[in-house]
Amino acid sequence: MNYFFIAIAVIFIIYIFIVIRKKEFSVEESIFWVFGAIVSLILAIFPKLIDKISVMLNIAYPPSLLFLLAIVFLLFINFRNTKKMEKQNEKIIELAQRLSIMEYEVDKLKKEETSDKK
C-alpha cells in the first residue's frame, strides 16, 4: 500500500467537495470527477487490483491498463465538455440573432417616433 498515492487521492476528493460546496462546479458535473478520484483511491489502496484486472482482460503489462483507463476517462470528459460547448455556441448564435432583431425593431420604432413628431 502506497500512502503517497492514497494521500493524493484523498486530497483530490476533498478538493472536489470544496469546489462543489463553493458552487464553482455543479454536482452533476462533479460526479465524474468524484468517480475518477474514488477509482484512484481504490487502486492506491489495492495496487494488486490493477494486476488482477489486467490478467482478466488479457493485458500483458498492467500499467498500460491504468493509462488506458485514464485516457478513456479524460476522453469522456473532453467529449462531454465539447458537447456542452457546442450547445452553448448554438445558444449564443440564437441570442445574437434575437438581439439583432430587437435592435432593428427598436431602431425602426425610433425612426417612426421621430417621423411622427415632424
Secondary structure as GFF3:
##gff-version 3
##sequence-region A 1 118
A	DSSP	alpha_helix	3	21	.	.	.	ID=ss1
A	DSSP	alpha_helix	27	45	.	.	.	ID=ss2
A	DSSP	alpha_helix	48	56	.	.	.	ID=ss3
A	DSSP	alpha_helix	62	117	.	.	.	ID=ss4
###
